[in-house]
């Protein structure tokens, strides 16, 4: 997964940097006049490239889980790895079908329109979207462990202990992405306030709120042994919202 995702992103960035307008994605988001930084960040300025970035982040998290599971008799971790594989197959499927950025244009133009003007006016475009994705995708880890625990009928707090660090890392990235997005929109775009901006970015607050509730509820279950069903609901809701909000 990781090798395939890295190869896909490398191919996409190479096509952008060489202005290969025969590729449909490059034809859609690139131009010869685009500055180098925004040529690079154009890789996640539209749907096809964003899905490639999503698969890359997901593959990275999957590789980290694999390092914990490999060579052990860890049924919970192995089940979680299988769930992450299924999620990965879904997103790789998007890259190769409905969101394929590598389609060939029959009669390629000599130049393209370039990225959206709002996505090539500030350096934060290089940090804000990747941080959001590191947050969104990171919650696949607790979701996978929760599903593994359910399928194996292993209740209790083991899956919560195993995912505590992943929860905090994903939550921190999502928080950072929200702060950068608010700063960008308020000081650069002039949209009239922290919450008077792009509704897609504004909606990113919703999974953050649910994830925050999950992190606090998990602490309660670990310490007091209550709220088990509620934690399963919260982690499933968080994962569902990380999929629905960006789309």
C-alpha positions as CSV (number, residue, x, y, z in Angstrom):
1,X,0.0,0.0,0.0
2,X,2.7,2.4,1.0
3,X,4.8,1.8,-2.1
4,X,1.8,2.2,-4.4
5,X,0.7,5.4,-2.7
6,X,4.2,6.9,-2.8
7,X,4.6,5.9,-6.5
8,X,1.2,7.5,-7.3
9,X,2.1,10.8,-5.5
10,X,5.5,10.8,-7.1
11,X,4.0,10.3,-10.6
12,X,1.4,13.1,-9.9
13,X,4.0,15.6,-8.7
14,X,6.3,14.7,-11.7
15,X,3.5,15.3,-14.1
16,X,2.8,18.7,-12.5
17,X,6.4,19.8,-12.3
18,X,7.0,18.9,-16.0
19,X,3.6,20.4,-17.0
20,X,2.4,17.2,-18.6
21,X,-0.9,18.5,-19.9
22,X,-1.7,15.1,-21.5
23,X,-2.7,14.0,-18.0
24,X,-6.2,15.0,-17.1
25,X,-5.4,16.3,-13.6
26,X,-2.6,18.5,-14.8
27,X,-4.8,19.8,-17.5
28,X,-7.3,20.8,-14.9
29,X,-5.2,22.4,-12.2
30,X,-1.8,23.4,-13.6
31,X,-0.4,26.2,-15.8
32,X,3.1,27.1,-16.9
33,X,2.9,30.5,-15.1
34,X,2.1,28.9,-11.7
35,X,4.9,29.5,-9.2
36,X,6.8,26.4,-8.1
37,X,5.3,26.2,-4.6
38,X,1.8,26.2,-5.9
39,X,2.6,23.8,-8.7
40,X,3.6,21.3,-6.0
41,X,0.6,22.0,-3.8
42,X,-1.7,21.7,-6.8
43,X,-1.4,17.9,-6.1
44,X,-4.1,18.3,-3.5
45,X,-6.0,21.3,-5.0
46,X,-8.7,19.1,-6.7
47,X,-10.5,15.8,-6.0
48,X,-8.3,13.3,-7.8
49,X,-5.1,14.6,-6.2
50,X,-6.7,14.9,-2.8
51,X,-7.7,11.2,-2.9
52,X,-4.1,10.3,-3.8
53,X,-2.9,12.3,-0.8
54,X,-5.5,10.5,1.3
55,X,-4.3,7.1,0.2
56,X,-0.7,8.1,1.0
57,X,-1.5,9.2,4.5
58,X,-3.7,6.1,5.1
59,X,-0.9,3.9,3.9
60,X,1.5,5.6,6.3
61,X,-0.8,5.0,9.2
62,X,-1.3,1.4,8.1
63,X,2.4,0.8,8.0
64,X,2.8,2.1,11.6
65,X,0.1,-0.4,12.7
66,X,1.8,-3.2,10.8
67,X,5.0,-2.5,12.8
68,X,3.2,-3.1,16.0
69,X,1.4,-6.3,14.8
70,X,4.1,-8.1,12.7
71,X,5.5,-11.2,14.3
72,X,3.0,-11.4,17.2
73,X,-0.1,-13.4,18.0
74,X,-2.1,-10.2,18.3
75,X,-5.6,-11.0,17.1
76,X,-6.9,-7.5,17.9
77,X,-4.1,-5.8,16.0
78,X,-4.3,-8.2,13.1
79,X,-8.1,-7.6,12.8
80,X,-7.5,-3.8,12.9
81,X,-4.9,-4.2,10.1
82,X,-7.4,-6.1,8.0
83,X,-10.0,-3.3,8.5
84,X,-7.5,-0.7,7.4
85,X,-6.7,-2.8,4.4
86,X,-10.4,-2.8,3.4
87,X,-10.5,1.0,3.9
88,X,-7.4,1.3,1.8
89,X,-8.8,-0.9,-1.0
90,X,-11.8,1.5,-1.1
91,X,-9.7,4.6,-1.5
92,X,-7.3,3.0,-4.0
93,X,-10.4,1.9,-5.9
94,X,-11.5,5.6,-6.1
95,X,-8.1,6.5,-7.5
96,X,-8.4,3.9,-10.3
97,X,-12.0,4.6,-11.1
98,X,-14.2,7.7,-10.5
99,X,-11.4,9.9,-9.1
100,X,-8.6,8.8,-11.4
101,X,-6.2,11.8,-11.9
102,X,-4.1,9.8,-14.4
103,X,-6.5,9.7,-17.3
104,X,-5.0,10.8,-20.6
105,X,-6.4,13.8,-22.5
106,X,-6.9,12.9,-26.2
107,X,-5.7,16.3,-27.5
108,X,-3.6,17.9,-24.8
109,X,-3.4,21.7,-24.7
110,X,-0.2,23.6,-24.5
111,X,-1.2,25.3,-21.2
112,X,-3.8,25.0,-18.5
113,X,-5.9,27.3,-16.3
114,X,-3.8,26.8,-13.1
115,X,-5.0,26.2,-9.6
116,X,-8.0,28.0,-8.1
117,X,-6.7,31.6,-7.4
118,X,-7.6,31.1,-3.7
119,X,-5.2,28.2,-3.6
120,X,-2.2,30.0,-4.9
121,X,-2.1,33.2,-2.8
122,X,-0.6,32.0,0.5
123,X,2.0,29.5,1.8
124,X,-0.6,28.0,4.1
125,X,-1.9,25.9,1.2
126,X,1.2,23.8,1.7
127,X,0.3,23.1,5.4
128,X,-3.4,23.4,6.0
129,X,-4.8,20.7,3.8
130,X,-2.1,18.1,4.7
131,X,-2.6,18.7,8.4
132,X,-6.4,18.2,8.0
133,X,-5.8,15.0,6.1
134,X,-3.4,13.7,8.8
135,X,-6.2,14.4,11.3
136,X,-9.0,12.9,9.2
137,X,-7.2,9.8,8.2
138,X,-5.6,9.3,11.6
139,X,-9.0,8.4,13.0
140,X,-9.1,5.3,10.8
141,X,-6.8,3.7,13.4
142,X,-9.2,3.8,16.4
143,X,-12.1,2.9,14.0
144,X,-10.2,-0.2,12.8
145,X,-9.4,-1.3,16.4
146,X,-13.0,-0.7,17.4
147,X,-14.3,-2.8,14.5
148,X,-11.8,-5.5,15.3
149,X,-12.9,-5.6,18.9
150,X,-16.5,-5.8,17.9
151,X,-15.9,-8.6,15.3
152,X,-13.8,-10.6,17.8
153,X,-16.2,-9.9,20.6
154,X,-13.4,-8.4,22.7
155,X,-15.1,-5.6,24.7
156,X,-13.3,-3.8,27.6
157,X,-10.6,-1.2,27.3
158,X,-7.8,-2.9,25.5
159,X,-8.7,-1.3,22.1
160,X,-8.9,2.1,23.8
161,X,-5.5,1.7,25.4
162,X,-4.0,0.5,22.1
163,X,-5.3,3.6,20.2
164,X,-4.8,6.4,22.8
165,X,-1.7,7.7,21.1
166,X,-3.2,7.5,17.7
167,X,-6.3,9.4,18.9
168,X,-4.2,12.2,20.3
169,X,-2.0,12.4,17.2
170,X,-5.0,12.6,14.9
171,X,-6.8,15.0,17.1
172,X,-3.7,17.3,17.3
173,X,-3.3,17.3,13.5
174,X,-7.0,18.1,13.0
175,X,-6.9,20.8,15.6
176,X,-3.8,22.3,13.9
177,X,-5.5,22.2,10.5
178,X,-8.6,24.0,11.8
179,X,-6.5,26.7,13.4
180,X,-4.5,27.2,10.2
181,X,-7.7,27.3,8.2
182,X,-9.3,29.9,10.4
183,X,-6.1,32.0,10.4
184,X,-5.8,31.7,6.6
185,X,-9.5,32.7,5.9
186,X,-9.6,35.5,8.5
187,X,-6.3,37.3,7.7
188,X,-5.8,36.5,4.1
189,X,-9.1,35.8,2.3
190,X,-11.0,38.5,4.2
191,X,-14.2,36.4,4.5
192,X,-15.4,38.3,7.5
193,X,-14.5,36.2,10.5
194,X,-13.3,32.8,11.7
195,X,-16.5,31.1,10.9
196,X,-17.6,33.0,7.9
197,X,-15.5,31.0,5.5
198,X,-15.6,28.0,3.2
199,X,-18.5,25.8,4.5
200,X,-16.4,22.6,3.8
201,X,-13.6,23.9,6.1
202,X,-16.2,25.1,8.6
203,X,-17.8,21.7,8.6
204,X,-14.4,20.2,9.6
205,X,-15.3,21.4,13.1
206,X,-18.0,18.7,13.3
207,X,-15.7,15.6,13.4
208,X,-13.4,17.5,15.7
209,X,-16.2,18.0,18.2
210,X,-17.2,14.3,18.0
211,X,-13.5,13.2,18.3
212,X,-13.0,15.4,21.3
213,X,-16.0,13.8,23.0
214,X,-14.6,10.4,22.1
215,X,-11.2,11.1,23.6
216,X,-12.8,12.3,26.9
217,X,-15.3,9.4,27.0
218,X,-12.5,6.9,26.4
219,X,-10.7,8.2,29.5
220,X,-13.8,7.7,31.5
221,X,-14.2,4.1,30.3
222,X,-10.6,3.2,31.0
223,X,-10.7,4.7,34.6
224,X,-14.3,3.7,35.6
225,X,-15.3,0.9,33.2
226,X,-18.4,2.7,31.9
227,X,-19.6,4.2,28.6
228,X,-18.4,1.2,26.5
229,X,-21.2,1.3,24.0
230,X,-21.1,5.0,23.9
231,X,-17.4,4.9,22.9
232,X,-18.1,2.5,20.0
233,X,-20.8,4.9,18.8
234,X,-18.5,7.9,19.1
235,X,-15.5,6.4,17.3
236,X,-17.8,5.1,14.5
237,X,-19.4,8.5,14.2
238,X,-16.0,10.2,14.1
239,X,-14.8,8.0,11.3
240,X,-18.0,8.4,9.3
241,X,-17.8,12.2,9.6
242,X,-14.1,12.3,8.5
243,X,-15.3,10.6,5.3
244,X,-18.4,12.6,4.7
245,X,-17.2,16.1,5.6
246,X,-14.3,16.3,3.1
247,X,-16.5,14.9,0.3
